[in-house]
Amino acid sequence: MTTRLARRVALLLALGAVPAAARAQGSLAAQGFGYPTGQLSTRALGTGGGLSEFDQTSPLNPAAISYFRRAQLTVQYDPEFRRVSSAGGSQNATIPRFPVISVGIPAGSRFSVGISASTYLDRTFTTTFPSTAQIGDESVAATESIESRGAITDVRAGIGYAAASWLRVGVAGHVLTGENRLVSGRLFADTSQFGSVSDSSTLDYSGAAVSAGVELSPVRGLSVAGSVRRGLDLRVQRNDTTLRDGTAPDRIGVGVRFDRVTGASFAASYARTTWTRMNGLGSSALEVRDAPEFMVGVEALGPRLGDVPTLFRLGGRDRTLPFGIGGGEVKERAYSGGAGVPFAGGRALFDLAVQRASRSLDGASSAVAGADARERAWTISIGLTVRP
């Protein structure tokens, strides 16, 4: 029995099709290969992603690397507090994440170098459900559980160039790496006769991508930015054996920023990721969709704390998540707000953002278990930047 469970765990991981929302437990967001965090810094998250194409700490547009005019280190912690509900019940979970760590270094008067590690797809969830096992002539009641821990991480190194006051460009290379560890267990109701069963399996991911970006300021107070990422090979391995070969997703993003209002920046961005390029990593049971997202936000100067100016941010994001179930799409709508406070004479910056997200499974057949599931999540993002 243990061997069969281990094989099933490995197969589910290899196919990328663990039905996390098939019961009231689990997660809508963590279907397939995981939840796309968006690779947003605390600052960008506070604006709903509206500033994502202009933010040097968010590893999306390499042209924004040129904004690193002082050496800086940024670390970020984003715990998510999630509640999944359906007719079958509800479950709470806390998901700790360190989604972005970045370093920026100026290299001359016009060039800057940026290195970052960010969460690309987070696959953390726990699901439990009742089951029965046939042991000899007896049908035995049990509780079955599947737990996943791990993520695919995007490690990026790039260079940005401020070609003129109105033009910034940049290029970057990406290494995709990480692992997923899946633990499957079965606890029998009659513990006096049957012991519990548990098995685990770990898969490793490796791949690459390249990206390029540009930012233009054609007139005073108006900036337009865009970036493209081209996915290269992406592999799934287990015990140094390649299970599946595929391709990392492509991404295109565009953004507009309006700075004509004194003390405020208004921004809107659109991005589309071709997640269907990952189809080679999964089976036909894996439902993958190319996912658009719309983001809008504002960053404005707030009251001064002594001699220190504060920043306030508001924003919203609407997007489709890449992995569905039962013919349905997982939709996410999120609203956020935050603040930034410099301290230590401008050598450090504390950022805080709070996001409220709602997720639902739209278009799934009513016969699919979990089709009525709803997910609500609070994310508290804490960012600390140090500038020596």
Legacy VTK file of the C-alpha trace (Angstrom):
# vtk DataFile Version 3.0
C-alpha trace
ASCII
DATASET POLYDATA
POINTS 388 float
0.000 0.000 0.000
2.847 2.381 0.817
4.411 1.792 -2.590
1.136 2.504 -4.355
0.736 5.765 -2.450
4.276 6.833 -3.309
3.690 6.134 -6.990
0.463 8.096 -6.932
2.151 11.050 -5.234
4.917 11.090 -7.859
2.400 10.799 -10.690
0.250 13.647 -9.385
3.270 15.880 -9.111
4.557 14.967 -12.548
1.213 15.714 -14.137
0.773 18.962 -12.217
-2.872 18.189 -11.650
-3.493 17.775 -7.937
-7.197 18.604 -7.442
-6.655 20.920 -4.478
-10.189 22.321 -4.674
-11.942 19.017 -5.164
-13.198 19.232 -1.606
-14.012 22.081 0.739
-10.377 22.080 1.819
-7.325 22.902 -0.242
-6.989 26.056 -2.333
-8.432 27.471 -5.522
-5.293 29.539 -6.026
-2.861 26.608 -5.847
-4.242 24.511 -8.695
-1.865 22.951 -11.208
1.731 24.105 -10.763
0.793 26.718 -8.179
-0.269 30.278 -7.461
1.360 33.095 -9.481
2.214 35.730 -6.886
2.758 38.357 -9.601
6.379 39.068 -8.545
5.328 42.426 -7.088
7.325 44.403 -4.550
5.526 45.775 -1.498
5.400 49.171 -3.195
3.886 47.783 -6.402
1.443 45.567 -4.469
0.188 48.627 -2.576
-0.776 50.177 -5.927
-2.536 46.984 -7.058
0.286 46.347 -9.506
-0.355 49.618 -11.327
3.290 50.678 -10.919
4.711 47.219 -11.679
6.246 48.181 -15.052
7.978 51.220 -13.479
9.192 49.686 -10.216
12.858 48.697 -10.028
12.317 46.214 -7.164
9.630 44.224 -8.999
11.564 41.879 -11.352
9.312 42.460 -14.370
10.577 45.301 -16.574
14.406 45.348 -16.917
14.295 49.010 -17.983
13.278 49.918 -14.410
16.660 48.627 -13.166
18.077 51.975 -14.346
16.326 53.634 -11.370
18.929 52.106 -9.020
21.057 55.241 -8.569
22.259 54.098 -5.139
23.217 50.610 -4.037
20.307 49.044 -2.223
19.098 45.762 -0.753
15.379 44.994 -0.440
13.824 42.086 1.425
10.123 41.303 1.626
7.804 39.120 3.719
4.207 38.456 2.578
2.155 36.125 4.792
-1.228 35.225 3.313
-4.208 34.387 5.542
-6.576 32.291 3.447
-10.080 30.903 3.990
-11.656 28.446 1.540
-15.416 27.834 1.831
-17.958 25.669 0.041
-21.108 23.733 0.819
-18.914 21.015 2.335
-17.314 23.284 4.930
-14.438 25.696 5.262
-10.761 25.722 6.116
-8.290 28.405 7.188
-4.611 28.448 6.309
-1.623 30.742 6.728
0.900 30.736 3.881
4.280 32.367 4.655
6.080 33.813 1.636
9.302 35.712 0.975
8.305 36.714 -2.561
11.027 39.191 -3.547
14.645 39.745 -2.558
16.559 42.204 -4.736
19.882 43.980 -4.957
20.537 47.037 -7.132
23.940 48.564 -7.867
24.716 51.617 -10.047
27.477 51.013 -12.598
28.495 54.440 -13.802
26.366 57.472 -14.513
23.848 55.711 -16.781
24.057 51.969 -16.157
22.675 49.957 -13.224
22.742 46.261 -12.399
19.912 44.397 -10.687
19.842 40.893 -9.198
16.726 39.382 -7.647
15.064 36.175 -6.526
11.256 36.105 -6.599
8.486 33.556 -6.186
7.134 32.618 -9.616
4.609 29.874 -8.758
3.853 29.012 -5.140
2.408 25.551 -4.575
1.566 25.423 -0.885
-1.686 23.826 0.228
-3.205 21.116 2.417
-6.348 19.158 1.596
-8.111 16.401 3.547
-11.141 14.323 2.624
-12.890 11.108 3.728
-12.244 7.899 1.811
-12.565 4.148 2.079
-9.989 1.421 1.522
-10.669 -2.190 0.620
-8.547 -4.426 2.848
-9.299 -8.059 2.194
-13.065 -8.466 2.381
-13.486 -5.419 4.590
-14.159 -1.813 3.532
-12.428 0.465 6.030
-13.212 4.166 6.550
-10.256 6.527 6.472
-9.271 10.161 6.172
-6.894 10.965 3.335
-4.653 14.024 3.164
-2.439 15.628 0.535
-0.011 18.375 1.500
2.228 20.330 -0.858
5.136 22.593 0.034
7.450 24.422 -2.348
7.635 26.875 -5.231
9.259 27.700 -8.544
11.610 30.656 -8.078
12.715 33.184 -10.702
16.337 34.264 -10.254
16.982 37.307 -12.468
20.125 39.246 -13.352
19.779 42.297 -15.563
21.152 45.640 -16.607
19.307 48.922 -17.120
20.478 51.917 -19.121
19.216 55.506 -18.831
19.886 56.461 -22.450
18.310 59.910 -22.072
15.996 61.795 -19.753
13.080 60.427 -21.780
14.346 56.897 -22.555
15.285 53.891 -20.410
16.019 50.380 -21.670
17.066 47.098 -20.090
17.707 43.394 -20.652
17.812 40.447 -18.245
18.336 36.720 -17.998
16.230 34.450 -15.782
16.864 31.065 -14.202
13.765 29.188 -13.022
14.471 26.774 -10.211
12.750 25.208 -7.218
11.018 22.125 -5.904
7.661 20.781 -4.788
7.393 18.287 -1.929
4.129 16.388 -1.762
3.166 14.329 1.265
0.239 11.898 1.027
-1.215 10.184 4.067
-4.098 7.963 5.111
-5.418 7.678 8.663
-7.847 4.806 9.310
-10.829 5.282 11.591
-10.118 1.952 13.320
-6.621 2.661 14.646
-6.650 -0.505 16.777
-6.414 -2.697 13.661
-4.841 -0.483 11.017
-1.884 1.868 11.234
-1.601 5.151 9.379
0.177 5.350 6.019
2.333 8.236 4.809
4.580 8.813 1.819
6.326 11.744 0.198
7.829 12.676 -3.130
9.902 15.652 -4.277
10.150 17.121 -7.759
12.742 19.623 -8.949
12.194 22.301 -11.593
14.814 23.935 -13.809
14.448 26.307 -16.741
15.371 29.681 -18.190
13.983 32.835 -19.789
15.169 36.171 -21.181
13.479 39.559 -20.990
13.782 43.101 -22.309
12.032 46.351 -21.492
11.702 50.020 -22.331
10.305 53.166 -20.730
9.497 56.322 -22.688
8.525 59.782 -21.449
7.287 61.529 -24.614
5.960 64.576 -22.754
6.374 65.954 -19.255
4.320 64.070 -16.709
3.524 61.081 -18.932
5.503 57.823 -19.111
4.826 54.650 -21.065
6.615 51.364 -20.309
6.604 47.878 -21.774
8.398 44.584 -21.273
8.527 41.161 -22.882
9.779 37.869 -21.478
10.554 34.847 -23.624
10.433 31.488 -21.903
13.010 28.857 -22.792
13.244 25.204 -21.725
11.585 24.116 -18.474
12.052 20.622 -17.009
10.586 18.556 -14.190
12.956 16.087 -12.543
12.758 13.493 -9.812
15.889 11.901 -8.376
17.968 13.432 -11.205
15.681 11.832 -13.800
13.808 14.121 -16.191
10.088 13.307 -16.080
8.764 15.962 -18.433
10.152 18.615 -20.796
8.278 21.790 -21.574
8.650 25.507 -22.101
8.544 28.370 -19.637
5.693 30.849 -20.223
6.078 34.066 -22.219
4.910 37.369 -20.753
4.113 40.785 -22.168
3.354 43.826 -20.045
2.566 47.479 -20.707
2.031 50.377 -18.343
1.127 54.073 -18.342
2.026 56.530 -15.577
0.616 60.053 -15.222
2.538 62.482 -12.991
0.951 65.841 -13.795
-0.837 66.096 -10.437
1.552 67.553 -7.866
2.659 64.937 -5.346
0.848 62.019 -6.983
1.454 59.349 -9.605
-1.433 57.524 -11.268
-0.599 54.287 -13.084
-2.302 51.481 -14.955
-0.782 48.277 -16.312
-1.846 45.289 -18.362
-0.034 41.972 -18.591
-0.648 38.674 -20.324
1.231 35.447 -19.622
1.039 32.477 -22.007
0.902 29.763 -19.365
-0.269 27.270 -22.005
3.397 26.909 -22.998
3.690 24.729 -19.865
1.349 22.123 -21.352
4.260 19.805 -22.076
4.874 19.471 -18.343
1.437 18.068 -17.604
-1.173 15.645 -18.829
-4.427 16.331 -20.627
-6.041 16.515 -17.169
-4.183 19.746 -16.481
-6.338 22.727 -17.493
-4.064 25.644 -18.410
-5.121 29.056 -19.702
-3.303 32.133 -20.891
-3.970 34.630 -18.135
-4.600 38.373 -18.548
-4.435 40.826 -15.675
-5.469 44.468 -15.303
-3.933 46.690 -12.619
-4.527 50.279 -11.577
-3.240 52.344 -8.677
-1.998 55.633 -7.252
0.977 56.658 -5.132
0.811 60.038 -3.377
2.779 62.081 -0.898
1.297 62.032 2.590
1.919 64.107 5.710
5.469 64.544 6.924
6.702 62.840 10.069
9.073 65.522 11.228
11.385 66.039 8.263
10.457 62.711 6.676
7.831 62.594 3.860
5.494 59.616 3.799
3.926 57.886 0.808
0.426 56.433 0.565
-0.774 53.947 -2.046
-4.078 52.494 -3.253
-4.882 50.102 -6.080
-6.801 47.178 -7.502
-6.095 44.150 -9.672
-8.352 41.845 -11.688
-6.949 38.694 -13.288
-7.499 35.108 -14.341
-5.303 32.502 -12.688
-3.617 30.041 -15.074
-4.843 26.688 -13.747
-8.527 25.748 -13.654
-10.590 22.704 -12.785
-13.694 21.062 -14.248
-13.764 23.385 -17.242
-13.897 26.462 -15.012
-11.546 29.422 -14.611
-10.246 30.683 -11.286
-10.877 34.429 -11.158
-9.177 36.750 -8.688
-10.079 40.310 -7.785
-7.950 42.153 -5.241
-7.850 45.576 -3.607
-4.850 46.930 -1.775
-3.403 49.882 0.037
-0.155 50.725 1.710
2.413 53.241 2.857
6.135 53.927 2.669
8.192 55.692 5.314
11.895 56.583 4.859
14.079 56.609 7.957
17.731 56.686 9.011
18.257 59.872 7.037
16.945 58.339 3.824
19.305 55.353 4.030
16.416 52.977 4.696
12.771 52.647 3.692
9.951 50.727 5.364
7.039 49.724 3.100
3.750 48.181 4.147
0.875 46.949 1.981
-2.357 45.109 2.723
-4.266 43.216 0.030
-7.751 41.698 0.176
-8.327 39.094 -2.553
-11.462 37.175 -3.566
-11.217 34.066 -5.760
-13.942 31.966 -7.335
-14.282 29.135 -9.829
-16.307 30.444 -12.781
-17.790 28.325 -15.547
-17.224 24.916 -13.950
-19.859 22.235 -14.248
-22.076 21.969 -11.178
-21.258 18.262 -11.137
-17.619 19.051 -10.332
-16.801 18.690 -6.645
-15.787 22.078 -5.292
-17.475 24.062 -8.097
-19.136 26.262 -5.459
-15.865 26.968 -3.641
-14.964 30.527 -2.695
-11.620 31.735 -1.420
-10.910 34.883 0.564
-7.402 35.954 1.477
-5.633 38.767 3.296
-1.992 39.393 2.407
0.196 41.617 4.563
3.325 42.682 2.695
6.294 44.074 4.615
9.271 45.428 2.700
12.538 46.780 4.041
15.056 48.586 1.834
18.548 49.500 2.985
20.709 51.983 1.059
24.274 52.107 2.434
LINES 1 389
388 0 1 2 3 4 5 6 7 8 9 10 11 12 13 14 15 16 17 18 19 20 21 22 23 24 25 26 27 28 29 30 31 32 33 34 35 36 37 38 39 40 41 42 43 44 45 46 47 48 49 50 51 52 53 54 55 56 57 58 59 60 61 62 63 64 65 66 67 68 69 70 71 72 73 74 75 76 77 78 79 80 81 82 83 84 85 86 87 88 89 90 91 92 93 94 95 96 97 98 99 100 101 102 103 104 105 106 107 108 109 110 111 112 113 114 115 116 117 118 119 120 121 122 123 124 125 126 127 128 129 130 131 132 133 134 135 136 137 138 139 140 141 142 143 144 145 146 147 148 149 150 151 152 153 154 155 156 157 158 159 160 161 162 163 164 165 166 167 168 169 170 171 172 173 174 175 176 177 178 179 180 181 182 183 184 185 186 187 188 189 190 191 192 193 194 195 196 197 198 199 200 201 202 203 204 205 206 207 208 209 210 211 212 213 214 215 216 217 218 219 220 221 222 223 224 225 226 227 228 229 230 231 232 233 234 235 236 237 238 239 240 241 242 243 244 245 246 247 248 249 250 251 252 253 254 255 256 257 258 259 260 261 262 263 264 265 266 267 268 269 270 271 272 273 274 275 276 277 278 279 280 281 282 283 284 285 286 287 288 289 290 291 292 293 294 295 296 297 298 299 300 301 302 303 304 305 306 307 308 309 310 311 312 313 314 315 316 317 318 319 320 321 322 323 324 325 326 327 328 329 330 331 332 333 334 335 336 337 338 339 340 341 342 343 344 345 346 347 348 349 350 351 352 353 354 355 356 357 358 359 360 361 362 363 364 365 366 367 368 369 370 371 372 373 374 375 376 377 378 379 380 381 382 383 384 385 386 387
